[in-house]
Amino acid sequence: MRGSSSHVLSLLEEAENKERKHIMVHVMDSPGENHLPRVYIQDASGHEGKEVEVQGWLANKRSSGKVAFLLIRDGTGLMQATAFDGDYFNRDKLKSFKAVPLESSVIARGKVKREERAPGGYELELRDFRLLHAAEEYPIQKKEHSVDFLMERRHLWLRSSSQHAVLRVRNRVMMTIHAFLQERGFTLIDSPILTPAACEGTASLFEVPYFDLGHAYLSQSGQLYMEAAAMAFGKVYCLAPTFRAEKSKTRRHLTEFWMLEPEVAFADWVDNMELQEKLVSHVVQEVLEKSREELETLGRDTRLLEKVSPPFPRITYEEALEILKKKEFPISWGDDLGGDEETAVSEDFDRPLFIHHYPASVKAFYMQPDTEKPELVLNDDLIAPEGYGEIIGGSQRIHDLALLEQRLEEHRLPREAFEWYLDLRRYGSVPHSGFGLGIERFTAWVCGIQHIREAIPFPRQIYRMYP
């Protein structure tokens, strides 16, 4: 990362040739002289009073004549670098900082100093500053841009403080999920992306040609494979991309998204809900504790998140219908609950809410019927508060071979594609349960953002596949 003075000058000349003002910077000492340790901004507090080197990008700048303030980001945080008129910089050099384009890559060297008014509580008193690459005029300015403009430049929008914060929270969510399940004896099993059959019907599948075998589908769920793995390992999960070809334009839908899918042998639908509420509560509290800075950047009101702890309220599908009828929703028994209905029901609760025992007619073929009311299934949808809708769908699975064969026929699914799945009921079948948690919906709720397209690095929607 350390170059010669001639390299710096060539970059400056290049910038000048592009009709920019000549950028005057203090050239660093040659390699090997006064070597300073490189530190990441998130670790700056551990180097107070010491001279260090920071490598990053220029996020903002301002000057008041006798002092220049440069805001540098390195991916781990933001740090203010301050240059004073004095030993290391004169007035002309301070003025030259104004010509350094935003998002230029830079190296800054100086002393770490506590400064409560600066981002992160520390600043860098500059001794040396090096321009690595003078950026072209940055297209995302400090003004309002349309969503389409920003999504077309998603590869650059990721650098903004809000988008950066959302994706760091997403990272925290996913890593916490892994840790929670691993600590409880779950085994990570990767499910295939290409599958020979549908998990929940063929209407929402992406079909792709597959050599001489005809065609395959992009996976809409890893659940069936997790059921097979649960019969071998007991407690398993996958965390992988899934694909739905639904022509939906709502703020809750993507065509490609990530799904957590645990599956547990010898577990019924009540065990399943208890696992869900423990997991969700644990992840939310971890985010509150360890991603507080990101939530503050997003302006997230955390008061309702702080109430997320077990047990969660539980109501039946029929009780949900009664709530909706009181709110004058035109809904009848047997209708599925959409986003508006889920939001209306959740308004009466201050934390995530389980709605269970839906009609079998609106749910997937593999869900176990209630023995006392076979028209209902032993399932649950976990509804997030604040209008974020369903974040988990789960159920006890059918473990009886004859019943599963009947369900496949009723749903007009090709039996030959499911023979391996039926084998699970032929060789040591047991009651088992599982669920799917959508990472983007969960992240959007925790972050308090309105659309899940911002909860994934590069969203895929029915009208967007760029960049």
C-alpha positions in Angstrom: 0.0 0.0 0.0 3.0 2.3 0.2 4.1 3.9 -3.1 6.7 6.4 -4.2 6.3 10.2 -4.4 6.3 9.9 -8.2 3.2 7.7 -8.0 1.4 10.3 -5.9 2.4 13.1 -8.3 1.2 11.1 -11.3 -2.2 10.7 -9.7 -2.4 14.4 -9.0 -1.4 15.3 -12.5 -4.2 12.9 -13.8 -6.7 14.7 -11.6 -5.5 18.1 -12.9 -5.8 16.9 -16.5 -9.4 16.2 -15.9 -9.8 20.0 -15.2 -9.7 19.7 -11.5 -7.7 21.9 -9.2 -4.3 20.6 -8.4 -4.5 18.5 -5.3 -1.7 19.4 -2.9 -1.0 16.7 -0.3 1.8 16.1 2.1 3.8 13.2 0.6 4.5 10.4 3.1 7.9 9.3 4.1 9.5 6.6 2.0 8.7 3.0 2.9 10.7 1.8 5.9 10.9 5.2 7.6 8.8 5.9 10.6 6.7 2.8 10.0 3.3 3.1 11.8 0.9 0.3 12.6 -2.2 0.2 10.4 -5.4 0.1 12.5 -9.1 -0.3 11.6 -11.3 2.6 12.7 -13.4 0.3 14.9 -10.2 -0.4 17.0 -9.1 3.2 17.3 -10.0 3.5 20.9 -7.3 1.0 21.8 -4.6 3.3 20.3 -5.4 6.6 22.0 -2.3 8.8 22.1 -0.4 6.7 19.6 0.5 7.5 16.0 -1.2 5.1 13.5 -2.1 4.7 9.8 -5.7 4.5 8.6 -6.5 3.3 5.1 -9.9 4.1 3.6 -12.1 6.4 1.5 -13.0 10.1 1.9 -16.6 10.2 2.9 -16.9 13.9 3.6 -14.8 17.1 4.1 -15.0 20.7 5.3 -12.6 23.5 6.1 -12.5 26.6 8.1 -9.3 28.2 6.9 -6.9 27.2 9.8 -8.2 23.6 10.0 -9.5 21.0 7.6 -11.8 18.1 8.7 -11.7 14.9 6.6 -14.2 12.2 7.4 -12.7 8.8 6.5 -14.5 5.5 6.3 -12.8 2.1 6.1 -15.7 -0.3 6.3 -15.5 -0.8 10.1 -16.5 2.8 11.0 -16.1 6.5 10.4 -13.2 8.6 11.8 -12.6 12.3 11.6 -9.1 13.3 10.5 -8.1 16.8 11.4 -5.3 18.9 9.8 -4.2 22.1 11.4 -2.1 25.0 10.1 1.2 24.3 11.8 4.1 21.9 11.7 2.7 19.5 9.1 0.4 21.6 6.9 0.4 25.2 5.8 -2.6 27.3 4.6 -2.1 26.3 0.9 -2.0 22.6 1.7 -5.1 22.9 3.9 -6.9 24.6 1.0 -5.9 21.8 -1.3 -8.0 19.3 0.6 -11.0 21.0 -0.9 -10.1 19.6 -4.3 -9.9 16.0 -3.1 -13.0 14.3 -4.6 -15.3 12.4 -2.3 -14.9 8.6 -2.3 -11.2 8.9 -3.3 -9.1 6.2 -1.6 -6.6 7.6 0.8 -4.1 6.8 3.5 -4.0 9.0 6.6 -1.4 9.0 9.3 -1.4 10.7 12.7 -2.2 10.6 16.4 -5.4 9.1 17.8 -7.1 11.6 20.1 -10.2 11.3 22.2 -12.9 13.7 20.8 -16.4 13.3 22.0 -17.9 15.4 19.2 -16.3 13.3 16.5 -17.9 10.1 15.1 -17.0 7.2 17.3 -15.6 9.5 20.0 -12.0 9.6 18.5 -10.3 11.6 15.8 -7.0 11.4 14.0 -4.6 14.4 14.2 -3.1 14.3 10.8 0.6 14.2 10.2 0.6 12.8 6.7 -2.1 12.3 4.0 -1.8 10.3 0.8 -4.2 10.2 -2.1 -4.2 6.7 -3.6 -6.9 7.2 -6.3 -8.7 10.4 -7.2 -12.3 9.4 -7.7 -14.5 10.8 -10.5 -17.4 13.0 -9.5 -19.5 10.8 -7.3 -23.0 10.3 -8.6 -24.8 10.0 -5.2 -24.8 13.5 -3.8 -26.0 14.8 -0.4 -29.6 15.4 -1.7 -32.8 13.5 -2.3 -32.5 10.8 -5.0 -35.3 8.6 -6.3 -35.4 4.9 -5.3 -34.9 3.9 -9.0 -31.8 6.2 -9.2 -30.3 4.6 -6.0 -31.2 1.0 -7.0 -29.5 1.5 -10.4 -26.4 2.4 -8.4 -26.8 -0.1 -5.7 -23.1 -1.0 -6.0 -22.3 2.5 -4.8 -25.3 3.1 -2.5 -24.0 0.3 -0.2 -21.4 2.9 0.9 -24.0 5.2 2.5 -24.2 5.1 6.3 -27.8 3.9 6.3 -27.3 1.0 3.9 -24.0 0.1 5.5 -25.9 0.0 8.9 -28.7 -2.3 7.5 -26.3 -4.8 6.1 -24.1 -4.9 9.2 -27.3 -5.7 11.2 -28.1 -8.4 8.6 -24.6 -9.8 9.3 -25.3 -9.8 13.0 -28.6 -11.5 12.5 -27.1 -14.3 10.4 -24.1 -14.9 12.6 -26.2 -14.9 15.8 -28.6 -17.5 14.2 -25.6 -19.8 13.4 -24.3 -19.5 17.0 -27.7 -20.0 18.6 -28.4 -23.2 16.7 -24.8 -24.6 16.9 -24.7 -24.1 20.6 -27.9 -26.2 20.9 -26.6 -29.2 18.9 -28.0 -28.4 15.5 -26.0 -29.5 12.4 -25.7 -27.2 9.4 -26.8 -29.1 6.3 -26.6 -27.4 2.9 -29.6 -27.9 0.7 -29.4 -28.0 -3.1 -30.3 -25.0 -5.2 -31.5 -27.2 -8.2 -34.4 -29.5 -7.3 -36.5 -31.9 -9.4 -39.9 -30.9 -7.9 -41.8 -28.3 -6.1 -42.1 -28.0 -2.3 -45.2 -25.9 -2.2 -46.7 -26.1 -5.7 -45.3 -25.3 -9.2 -46.9 -21.9 -9.7 -44.0 -20.0 -8.2 -41.1 -21.9 -9.5 -38.3 -20.8 -11.8 -37.7 -23.6 -14.4 -34.3 -24.2 -15.9 -33.1 -26.7 -18.6 -31.2 -29.6 -17.1 -29.1 -31.6 -19.7 -30.9 -34.8 -20.9 -33.1 -35.0 -17.8 -35.4 -32.3 -19.1 -35.7 -29.5 -16.6 -35.1 -28.6 -13.0 -36.3 -25.9 -10.7 -34.5 -23.2 -8.6 -35.3 -24.2 -5.0 -38.2 -22.5 -3.3 -37.3 -24.1 0.0 -34.7 -26.5 1.5 -37.3 -28.0 3.9 -37.8 -31.4 2.3 -34.1 -32.0 2.3 -33.9 -30.9 5.9 -36.5 -33.4 6.8 -34.3 -36.1 5.3 -31.3 -34.8 7.2 -33.3 -34.6 10.5 -33.9 -38.4 10.3 -30.1 -38.8 10.1 -28.8 -36.1 12.5 -31.9 -35.3 14.7 -31.5 -31.5 14.7 -30.5 -29.7 11.5 -30.8 -26.4 9.6 -29.9 -24.8 6.4 -29.4 -21.1 5.7 -29.5 -20.6 1.9 -30.9 -18.6 -1.0 -34.4 -19.5 -2.2 -36.4 -18.4 -5.2 -40.0 -17.6 -5.8 -41.4 -16.7 -9.2 -44.4 -14.8 -7.7 -45.3 -11.6 -9.7 -45.5 -9.6 -6.5 -44.5 -6.0 -6.2 -45.2 -5.5 -2.4 -42.6 -4.2 0.0 -42.4 -7.7 1.6 -41.4 -9.7 -1.5 -38.2 -10.5 -3.4 -37.7 -13.1 -6.1 -34.4 -14.2 -4.5 -34.0 -14.2 -0.8 -32.4 -16.0 2.1 -34.2 -18.5 4.3 -33.3 -20.1 7.6 -34.9 -23.6 7.8 -34.4 -25.7 11.0 -35.9 -29.2 11.3 -36.2 -31.3 14.4 -37.0 -35.0 14.8 -39.3 -36.1 17.7 -40.7 -32.5 18.0 -44.3 -31.5 17.8 -45.9 -28.1 16.8 -45.7 -26.7 20.3 -42.0 -27.6 20.6 -41.6 -25.8 17.2 -43.2 -22.6 18.4 -41.0 -22.6 21.6 -37.9 -22.9 19.5 -39.0 -20.0 17.3 -39.7 -17.6 20.1 -36.4 -18.5 21.8 -34.5 -17.9 18.6 -36.2 -14.7 17.7 -35.9 -13.3 21.2 -32.2 -14.2 21.4 -31.3 -12.6 18.0 -33.2 -9.4 18.7 -31.5 -8.9 22.1 -28.1 -9.6 20.5 -28.8 -7.0 17.9 -29.9 -4.5 20.6 -26.7 -5.1 22.5 -24.1 -5.4 19.8 -25.5 -3.4 16.9 -26.7 -0.4 18.9 -24.6 2.0 16.8 -26.2 0.8 13.6 -29.7 1.1 15.0 -29.0 4.6 16.1 -27.7 5.4 12.6 -31.0 4.2 11.2 -33.0 6.2 13.8 -34.7 3.0 14.9 -37.1 3.3 17.8 -36.1 0.3 19.9 -38.8 0.4 22.6 -40.9 -2.4 21.0 -37.8 -4.5 20.2 -36.8 -4.3 23.9 -40.1 -6.1 24.7 -39.3 -9.1 22.5 -39.0 -11.9 25.0 -40.8 -15.2 25.4 -43.5 -16.3 25.7 -45.1 -14.7 22.6 -48.9 -14.3 22.5 -50.7 -17.2 20.7 -54.1 -17.1 19.0 -55.9 -19.5 16.7 -56.7 -18.7 13.1 -60.4 -18.5 14.1 -59.6 -16.0 16.9 -57.7 -13.9 14.3 -60.8 -13.9 12.2 -62.9 -12.5 15.1 -60.4 -9.7 15.5 -60.6 -8.9 11.8 -64.4 -9.0 11.8 -64.5 -6.5 14.6 -62.3 -4.2 12.5 -64.7 -4.7 9.6 -62.5 -6.7 7.4 -64.5 -8.6 4.7 -63.1 -12.0 5.5 -64.6 -15.5 5.8 -63.5 -18.8 7.3 -61.2 -20.5 4.8 -59.6 -17.3 3.5 -55.9 -16.9 3.9 -54.5 -13.9 5.7 -52.7 -11.4 3.6 -50.4 -8.6 4.6 -53.1 -6.1 5.5 -54.9 -8.7 7.7 -51.7 -9.7 9.5 -50.9 -6.0 10.2 -54.4 -5.4 11.5 -54.3 -8.4 13.9 -50.8 -7.5 15.1 -51.9 -4.0 16.1 -53.4 -5.4 19.2 -50.1 -6.8 20.5 -46.7 -5.3 21.5 -44.5 -8.2 20.4 -44.4 -10.9 17.8 -47.6 -13.0 17.7 -48.3 -16.6 16.8 -51.4 -17.4 14.7 -51.9 -21.2 14.6 -54.3 -23.9 13.3 -55.0 -22.5 9.8 -57.3 -24.4 7.5 -55.5 -27.2 5.6 -56.9 -25.8 2.3 -54.7 -22.7 2.4 -51.5 -24.4 3.6 -48.9 -26.7 2.1 -49.4 -30.4 1.4 -46.9 -31.6 4.1 -48.6 -30.1 7.2 -49.9 -32.4 9.9 -53.7 -32.2 10.4 -55.1 -31.8 13.9 -56.4 -35.2 15.0 -59.5 -33.6 16.6 -60.2 -31.1 13.7 -58.6 -32.6 10.6 -59.7 -29.6 8.5 -57.1 -27.6 10.5 -53.3 -28.1 10.5 -50.7 -28.0 13.3 -49.0 -24.9 11.9 -48.1 -21.4 13.0 -47.3 -18.1 11.4 -45.2 -15.7 13.5 -46.3 -12.1 12.8 -43.9 -9.3 13.6 -45.4 -6.1 15.1 -45.3 -2.6 13.5 -46.8 -3.8 10.2 -44.0 -6.1 9.1 -46.2 -9.2 8.7 -45.1 -12.8 8.7 -41.5 -13.5 9.5 -41.8 -17.2 10.1 -44.0 -20.0 8.8 -43.7 -23.4 10.5 -45.6 -26.6 11.2 -45.5 -30.1 12.4 -45.0 -32.4 9.3 -47.1 -35.3 8.2 -45.3 -38.5 9.4 -47.9 -41.1 8.2 -47.1 -42.5 4.8 -50.7 -43.1 3.6 -51.8 -39.6 4.6 -48.8 -38.0 2.8 -49.6 -40.1 -0.3 -53.2 -38.8 -0.2 -52.0 -35.2 0.2 -49.7 -35.4 -2.8 -52.6 -36.7 -4.9 -54.9 -33.9 -3.7 -52.3 -31.3 -4.6 -51.7 -32.9 -8.0 -48.0 -33.3 -7.4 -46.0 -35.9 -9.4 -45.5 -38.9 -7.1 -42.4 -40.0 -8.9 -40.5 -36.8 -7.9 -41.4 -37.4 -4.3 -40.6 -41.1 -3.9 -37.5 -40.3 -1.9 -39.5 -38.0 0.4 -42.1 -40.8 0.9 -39.2 -43.1 1.9 -38.7 -41.0 5.0 -42.1 -42.3 6.1 -41.2 -45.9 5.2 -38.0 -46.2 7.2 -38.4 -45.1 10.9 -40.9 -42.3 10.5 -41.3 -40.0 13.6 -43.3 -36.9 14.4 -41.1 -33.9 13.4 -41.4 -30.2 12.9 -39.7 -27.2 11.4 -40.0 -23.7 10.1 -38.7 -21.1 7.7 -37.5 -17.6 8.7 -37.0 -15.0 6.0 -33.7 -13.2 6.7 -34.7 -10.1 4.8 -38.1 -9.7 6.4 -36.6 -10.2 9.8 -33.8 -7.7 9.1 -36.2 -5.1 7.8 -38.3 -5.4 10.9 -35.4 -5.2 13.3 -33.9 -2.2 11.4 -37.3 -0.5 11.0 -36.9 0.0 7.2 -40.0 0.0 5.0 -38.9 -2.2 2.1 -37.0 -5.5 2.2 -35.0 -4.6 -1.0 -32.7 -2.7 1.3 -32.1 -5.7 3.6 -30.2 -7.6 0.9 -27.0 -6.5 -0.8 -28.2 -6.8 -4.4 -32.0 -7.3 -4.6 -33.7 -9.3 -7.3 -37.3 -8.3 -8.1 -39.7 -8.9 -10.9 -38.7 -5.6 -12.5 -35.1 -5.5 -11.5 -32.0 -7.7 -12.0 -29.3 -5.0 -12.2 -26.6 -4.6 -11.0 
